[in-house]
């Protein structure tokens, strides 16, 4: 309820607490940003409007943001910290030493300066999407992982990194993180350990048009993972290509001879 003094003078007492800031409007126009303390403001015919903001939420989200920056630029510069990112930028925002937010490309964040201190690190991802290991761990601990990809590569393997379908580089064993900024990131993992391959009952057609059954046991190891992925096509279909090696011909004739004698 208004006091008699407020009614007589046409003014209103506004009390702003230490954890608050307030934006004062008169007849719909922004007048000031109010700091903690007691303020007597003109309020004839109830035309005063006070928009209060708790610094516990340090981000300034208001319908009056643009009007405040346009009409009172010096006041806005004194009270707000503005973070902007470009098309290929990521901004890591710290508040009093703690991780507060990770800003995606083409974004804007307005913060109350008094809610800080603030530290902003802007990262240009156009040259490299990789995230430093220390930054990756910090983002994971703070659960701010919505803007990064994780790709583990275990011992005995190598990762092939492709950006937008183009090979970029190889990745050693470990956990690798990359910024999620709208580009296609793929990691193809290649096993470098020695492996065995058994092919049982494979039908082979010799040059003499005789079909023989061959069992194959082989061991192999990838020494050039880039070439293995880019030039070798894996196929599980049995081979039916003509076999023209001398040993294959001899084997085929031997089987044909034994078959003829039984008859």
N, C-alpha and C positions, 0 to 999 in steps of 0.2 A: 504494500500500500504506500502511495506517495506521501511524503511528509508535507506539512503546510508550507515549509520553505521552498520545496520543489515546485509546489503549485504556484506560489507567488512569483518566484523568479523564472519560472518556465525552464527549469534546468533539472537534470536527473543525475543522481549520484550512482556512479558505476565503480564497483570494486573488482579489481583483477588480481587473482592470486598468483603466487610465485610460479606455480606450475602451469599457468595459463598465459595466453596472449589473446587479444580481442581485436576485431575489425569493427570500427564504428562507421555507420552510415546515417546520413541525415537527408530526409526526403529522397531516399533511394540512391544518394551519391556517396561514394567512399570519402571519408574525412580523415581517418588516421588509423594507425595500428597502435593499440594501447598496451603499454608495458605494465608490470605489476604495480599496484598502488591504487589510490583513490582518485577518481576523475569526476569532475562536474561538467556535464555536457548539455548543450541546448536541446530541449525536447518539447517544443511548443506543439500542441495538438497531437502529441504522441507520434511525431515523425522520426524519432530516434530509433535506430535498430542496432543491436549489438550481436555480433557473431563471435562466439567464444570457441577457442581451440585449446585442447589439452595437449601439452608437450609430450605426454606419454606416447602419443601417436605423432611422431615428428614430421610426417608428410603433410604438406599443406594441400588439401583437396577442397576447393571451394568454387562456387559459381562466380565469385567475384575476383578470381585470380587474374584474368586478363585485364579487367578494368583497373585493378590495383596496380599492375605493372605499367599500364599505359598512362594512368593519371598521376600516380605517385612513384615514378621510377627510382628516385633517390631513397624513398622510404622502403621500397621493395628490395633494393640492393643492400640496405642496412639490415633487414630482418630475414632475408631468405638466401639460401644456397641453391642454385639451380644446376642440375646435372643434365646434360644432353649427350646423346650418342648419334654418330653418323650411321651411314648404311652398312658399314663393315665394323662398327665399334661395339665393344662390350665394356661396360663400366662397373667396376667393383667398388661399392660404397661401404666405407667403414665408419662406425659411430663409436667414438671414445675407445678405439682400439679393437672393437668387436665388429664382425661382419654383419652389416645391416641388410644389404640388398645387392643383387646382380641385375644390371639393367641391360636389356636386349637392344639390338640395333634399332635406330630411328625411334627412340623413346626420350621422354622428358620427365624429370622428377624434381619437384619443388620441396625443399626441406626448410624447416625453421632453423635458422643458424644457431639460435640459443639452445637448441636441443642437442647440439654437438658436444665436443668438436668433431668435425667431419673430415674425412680423407677420401678423395676420389682418385682411382687409378683407371685411366682409359686405355684399353687394349685394342690395337688395330689388328683385326683377324684376316685382313686381305692377303697378307704375306704368309702367315702360318696360323693354322687352326689349333695347333697343339697347345695344351695347357701345362704350365709348369707343375712339377710334381708337388711342390709345397702348396701351391694354390689349389690343386686338385684335392689334396687331403683336407685343406681348410674348408673348401666348399662342401665336401662330404660330411665333415663334422658339424657344420652349421646347417646341414640339410638344405643347401641351396644348389641343388643339382639339376634344376629344370632346364638349364641352358648348356648342358654338357653331355657328351657321349662317353661311355667307358668301354674300353676294349682290352681284355686281358690276353696276354700271350705267355704260355707256360714254358718251363725249361724244355729244351729239345725241339722247340718250334721257332718259327720266324713269322712275323706278320708282314703282309704286303698292304701298304696304305694306298687307297685310291680315293681321290677327291674329284667329285663330279665325273666319275668313270675313267679318270686319267691316273696312271700310276705316279705316285709322289715319292715314296721311299720305303725302305724296309724298317721294321720295328723289332727290336731285340726283346728278349723275355722280360716281362713286367706288366704293370697295369698302365695303359695309355689313355689319356683323356683329350677330348677335342671339343671345341666350342660348337654348339648347335645354333648356327646362324642362318639356316635355310639352305645350306649346301649339302650335297650328298656325300657322306663319309662312309666308306666301306673298308673293312680289314679282312683280308683273306689269310687264313692261318695255314701254313705249310709245315708238315712234320718232317724234321731233319733226321730222325732216328732211323737206324737200319730196320727194314721191314721185310717180311716174307710174303711170297705170293705163291699159292698153290692153285693150279688149274687141273682139275680131274676130268678125265673122259672127254677131252677136246677132239672134235672131229676135224681132220685136216685132209684136204684134197690134194693129191700129188699131181705133178705135171703129166703123169701117165693116166690121169683120171681114175686113180684108185683111192678110195677113202680109207684112212687109217685113224686109229684112236690113240692120242698121245696124252700122257700125264706129264705135267710140267711143275717143277719146284724151283723157285728162284728167290734170290734176295736182292734188294735194291735200296739205294739211299739217294735222296735228292741233294745234289751239290749246288745247283743253280735254281733257287726257288722262283726267281722272276721268270726265267726261261721256261720252267716247268709249268707255270700258270698261264703264261702268255702264248706258248707255242704247242703245248701238249694237250690233246683232248682225251679225257678219260672215257673209256667205253667198256661196258660190261657185256657187250654182244660177242658171241664166239666168232673167231676168225674163220672165214671159209676161202681165203685167198689161196691160189695154187702154190704148192710147195715144190721147189725145183732143186733142192739141195741133194747131193749124191747120197748122203746117208739116208735121207727120206725115201729116195727111189729104191735103194737096196732093201730098206725095211719093208716097203710096200711089196716088192717082188718076192721077198721071203715069205710074207704072209700069204701071197697069192699062190706060191708054189706049194706050201703046206696045205692050203685049202684044196688045190687041185688033186694032190695025192690022196686025200681022204675020199674024194669021189671015186 
